Structures are given as C-alpha cells and as structure tokens.
Amino acid sequence: MYLGPPVFDPIRHDRRSMRLRTHDYGSPGLYFVTFCTRHRHHWFGDIVAGEVRLNANGRTAFDHWLAIPRHYDHVAIHRFVIMPDHVHGLIELTARPIRSSVQRSGPRPAGPAPGSLGAVVGSYRAGVVREMNLTRPYIIRGLWQRGYHDIIIRDQRMTDRITGYIARHPRMNR
C-alpha cells in the first residue's frame, strides 16, 4: 500500500546547520573550508617521507579544485591542500552570484542558495565523486562526511594565519 512521499519528521531529522546564522554565505568574502572523507578513509593518497603522494582519486580532487573558477565566475581559489583523507582550501566569493530572472512558483527549495559557498562546496564534492565513480567497477556511496567546516576570514591577520596553517601541511606530489 503506497502512502505517498515520506513526511519530514523533526524528531528523526534534527540536523543543525554548522553555518553562522547571521552570515549571508552568498555575499562576497574569503572563506577557509575543510571537508573530510567519511570515516577519514584515505581515498586521495598516502603520506610518504613527509609528502602527500596523491593517487588517481587525489589527482581528480586536485583537478576539480582548480576547475572551480571555470564553473563559477564569481569565485576565486587561493591556497589549498589535498590530504589523504581531507581537503583544506581558501575560497573567495568575489561578487554576489547573478540570479536567474526566471520566477519560480512555490516555496524555495531546500539546500544552499545558488552560487553560495554551500553550493560551490557541494558542487565540488559531487563532481569529485562523480568522476571517481566513472573509473571504478563499483559505485562509491558516502565518500564525504556530512557537512563541512568553514571559517569566515575577517582580516589580513586571519588570512596569514590560515595560509600558514595550510602551508605547514605536507607538500603535495601529483
């Protein structure tokens, strides 16, 4: 017997956002993001002799990071590092994303606003998984941990501190 689509149950689906409620993540700004693989599995390579040796998956993650500005005109990428089990990077939204002039009827769909930091991170993560799945005999499900960590960069001192933090990670060897 079909009962229709599942109903949202706030008790079972009580997920709190890690985003700062008062900040507009579609506005111009510099953000430090970190996202990890599920169970911290080493999907992207290994550390050998103090250096990250990226495997094919790691090179895919690397190439997709470099491609972010080609997909989003209002995004610039800065220092980043692909580690065996996580990614650190600085993403800059240089302008507010241009919204489509097409009016949609009904309520706004759930999820990140188009062109926002959440949309950029989500698109990157989906693209990496999609390409990894093209080269595998089985489908990878749940590559990433849910969500991601972000820090809103507020001044040059923070930028320097975080850039130094990323630079202190082992060097990537493609």
PLY file of the C-alpha trace (Angstrom):
ply
format ascii 1.0
element vertex 174
property float x
property float y
property float z
element edge 173
property int vertex1
property int vertex2
end_header
0.00 0.00 0.00
1.52 3.34 -1.12
1.15 6.13 1.45
2.73 8.91 -0.61
6.09 10.61 -0.15
7.79 10.38 3.24
6.86 13.09 5.71
9.55 15.19 7.37
9.85 14.08 10.98
11.66 16.72 13.08
12.49 14.14 15.75
14.28 11.80 13.30
15.77 14.54 11.11
17.04 17.01 13.67
20.14 18.28 11.87
21.58 21.55 12.99
23.48 23.62 10.49
27.08 24.44 11.36
26.81 27.72 9.43
26.71 31.07 11.23
23.02 32.01 11.17
23.66 35.75 10.85
26.02 35.49 7.87
24.98 35.52 4.21
27.14 32.80 2.61
26.33 34.16 -0.85
27.94 37.53 -0.11
31.48 38.39 -1.21
34.14 37.24 1.21
37.03 34.90 1.87
36.32 31.52 3.49
38.54 28.75 4.82
36.82 25.40 4.26
37.68 21.91 5.43
35.84 18.76 4.48
36.76 15.19 5.34
36.18 11.79 3.84
33.78 9.51 5.66
35.49 7.62 8.48
38.65 9.55 7.49
39.37 6.88 4.86
42.48 7.62 2.77
40.78 7.96 -0.62
43.21 10.52 -2.07
46.65 9.04 -1.44
49.17 8.49 1.32
51.87 10.39 3.16
55.28 9.02 2.22
58.52 10.55 3.54
56.64 13.64 4.77
55.00 14.27 1.41
51.43 13.66 0.23
51.52 11.26 -2.71
48.22 11.75 -4.49
46.72 8.70 -6.18
44.29 8.91 -9.15
41.46 9.95 -6.80
43.67 12.63 -5.26
44.57 13.97 -8.70
40.84 14.08 -9.50
40.21 16.08 -6.31
43.15 18.36 -7.18
41.98 18.98 -10.76
38.39 19.62 -9.68
39.59 22.19 -7.14
41.48 24.05 -9.85
38.36 23.95 -12.06
36.06 25.68 -9.52
36.54 29.19 -11.05
35.65 27.84 -14.52
32.25 26.78 -13.16
31.63 29.90 -11.05
32.59 33.31 -12.47
32.30 34.92 -9.04
34.70 32.51 -7.27
38.47 32.64 -6.88
40.51 29.92 -5.23
43.60 30.52 -3.17
45.95 28.22 -1.25
44.69 24.68 -0.73
45.92 21.21 0.07
44.52 17.77 -0.70
45.39 15.37 2.11
44.76 11.61 2.02
41.52 12.00 3.99
40.53 15.68 3.82
40.75 18.93 1.87
41.65 22.40 3.18
41.22 25.45 1.00
40.59 29.16 0.76
37.62 30.09 -1.41
36.81 33.69 -2.24
33.39 34.81 -3.42
34.29 37.95 -5.37
30.76 39.13 -6.13
27.21 38.18 -5.37
26.14 35.43 -7.79
23.81 36.55 -10.57
20.36 35.14 -10.03
18.22 33.91 -12.88
15.43 36.27 -13.90
13.07 33.30 -14.23
10.49 33.40 -11.46
9.71 30.10 -9.82
6.33 29.40 -8.33
6.01 27.85 -4.91
8.37 27.81 -1.98
12.13 28.00 -2.37
13.66 24.51 -2.46
15.75 23.36 0.48
19.51 23.44 0.18
22.15 26.06 -0.40
21.36 29.17 -2.42
22.69 29.01 -5.99
26.25 30.35 -6.17
26.70 30.44 -2.38
29.63 28.89 -0.56
27.49 25.83 0.19
26.60 25.42 -3.48
30.26 25.72 -4.55
31.43 23.16 -1.96
28.53 20.82 -2.75
29.20 21.01 -6.48
32.92 20.34 -5.96
32.28 17.34 -3.74
29.67 15.89 -6.12
31.97 16.36 -9.12
34.84 14.54 -7.41
32.61 11.58 -6.51
31.04 11.51 -9.99
34.43 11.34 -11.71
35.79 8.78 -9.24
32.75 6.57 -9.93
33.43 6.65 -13.68
36.70 4.81 -13.15
35.51 2.20 -10.65
33.83 -1.18 -11.04
31.52 -0.26 -8.12
29.78 2.92 -7.04
31.21 4.88 -4.11
28.44 5.97 -1.78
29.11 8.27 1.12
32.63 9.39 0.21
32.35 12.58 2.26
31.39 13.23 5.85
28.16 15.17 6.15
28.69 18.91 6.08
31.94 20.82 6.15
33.74 23.23 8.43
34.15 26.87 7.46
35.80 29.95 8.91
34.83 33.39 7.65
38.08 35.28 7.08
37.69 38.75 8.55
41.10 40.38 8.14
44.64 40.01 6.78
45.93 38.57 10.06
43.46 35.69 9.83
44.35 35.19 6.17
48.05 34.98 7.03
47.43 32.57 9.92
45.30 30.21 7.83
47.57 30.42 4.78
50.48 29.47 7.07
48.44 26.60 8.51
47.78 25.21 5.03
51.44 25.70 4.04
52.61 23.68 7.08
50.81 20.58 5.75
52.92 18.06 3.88
53.65 19.10 0.30
51.51 17.50 -2.41
53.24 15.40 -5.05
50.97 14.90 -8.07
0 1
1 2
2 3
3 4
4 5
5 6
6 7
7 8
8 9
9 10
10 11
11 12
12 13
13 14
14 15
15 16
16 17
17 18
18 19
19 20
20 21
21 22
22 23
23 24
24 25
25 26
26 27
27 28
28 29
29 30
30 31
31 32
32 33
33 34
34 35
35 36
36 37
37 38
38 39
39 40
40 41
41 42
42 43
43 44
44 45
45 46
46 47
47 48
48 49
49 50
50 51
51 52
52 53
53 54
54 55
55 56
56 57
57 58
58 59
59 60
60 61
61 62
62 63
63 64
64 65
65 66
66 67
67 68
68 69
69 70
70 71
71 72
72 73
73 74
74 75
75 76
76 77
77 78
78 79
79 80
80 81
81 82
82 83
83 84
84 85
85 86
86 87
87 88
88 89
89 90
90 91
91 92
92 93
93 94
94 95
95 96
96 97
97 98
98 99
99 100
100 101
101 102
102 103
103 104
104 105
105 106
106 107
107 108
108 109
109 110
110 111
111 112
112 113
113 114
114 115
115 116
116 117
117 118
118 119
119 120
120 121
121 122
122 123
123 124
124 125
125 126
126 127
127 128
128 129
129 130
130 131
131 132
132 133
133 134
134 135
135 136
136 137
137 138
138 139
139 140
140 141
141 142
142 143
143 144
144 145
145 146
146 147
147 148
148 149
149 150
150 151
151 152
152 153
153 154
154 155
155 156
156 157
157 158
158 159
159 160
160 161
161 162
162 163
163 164
164 165
165 166
166 167
167 168
168 169
169 170
170 171
171 172
172 173
